[in-house]
Amino acid sequence: MADQDDVRRIALSLPEASEGADHFAFSVANKGKQKGFAWVWLERVHPKRARVPQPEVLAVRVADDSEKQALLASDPEKFFTEPHYNGFPAVLVRLARIPVDELEELLVDAWRCQAPRSLVDDFDAVHDR
């Protein structure tokens, strides 16, 4: 099963991906802005306190709500959400429950959602997609 080292290795292997300087998060530049595609889940443990990083859970960007709902329905032990993510195209992933190959597919798809079209096209040309 996957861990943060796997997330980092896979995410940083994607073209022009970078890791946040002060937190576990990955993004790609698009039109001059960093667009996040995966980040550590910040859980609201206490209602009136700051959210707390939960390194065993990764938030991952998805294409749209239908993809989000399909993932959530596919395996509730692996994928979940919380009210903070209502209406936002991302799912929460329990790293200990996801095989590394499935994590890689999820991260590549997340990167594709945020990367510039030309970068995705170049990536697809090299990776036969």
C-alpha positions, -999 to 999 in steps of 0.1 A, spaced: 0 0 0 10 36 -5 26 62 18 38 98 16 71 87 0 52 71 -29 30 103 -33 61 125 -34 80 102 -59 50 99 -82 39 136 -80 74 150 -86 79 127 -116 51 146 -134 62 174 -158 67 208 -140 52 195 -108 65 210 -75 61 204 -38 50 232 -15 79 247 5 61 247 38 36 218 36 30 185 19 12 196 -13 19 193 -50 10 217 -78 18 225 -114 21 260 -129 -7 270 -152 -11 305 -167 14 319 -141 -3 303 -111 4 272 -91 -26 248 -94 -27 222 -66 -35 186 -76 -27 168 -43 -22 178 -7 -22 165 28 -57 165 44 -62 191 71 -87 177 95 -110 198 117 -103 180 150 -117 208 172 -145 231 159 -128 263 170 -92 255 164 -70 253 133 -72 222 111 -46 195 118 -25 178 90 -33 141 88 -4 125 69 -22 92 63 -48 109 42 -43 127 9 -67 151 -8 -66 146 -46 -81 168 -73 -106 151 -97 -121 163 -130 -156 169 -118 -184 159 -94 -193 128 -114 -158 114 -111 -158 123 -74 -190 105 -68 -178 74 -88 -147 72 -67 -166 76 -34 -190 49 -44 -163 25 -56 -147 20 -22 -157 39 9 -129 24 29 -104 40 4 -121 72 -7 -142 96 14 -151 132 17 -161 158 44 -184 188 44 -154 211 37 -151 195 2 -188 197 -7 -190 212 -42 -152 210 -47 -137 185 -72 -115 165 -48 -116 133 -29 -98 122 3 -78 90 0 -66 68 28 -30 60 17 -28 27 37 -58 14 16 -46 23 -19 -21 2 -40 7 23 -54 -3 16 -90 -38 30 -83 -23 60 -65 -2 67 -95 -32 66 -118 -51 89 -95 -22 114 -92 -16 115 -130 -53 122 -135 -52 149 -109 -22 165 -125 -39 164 -159 -68 184 -144 -45 212 -134 -17 212 -160 -17 234 -191 -32 217 -221 0 218 -240 19 201 -212 -7 174 -210 -6 169 -248 32 165 -246 29 141 -217 3 121 -236 25 119 -267 54 104 -247 32 80 -226 9 68 -254 -23 81 -239 
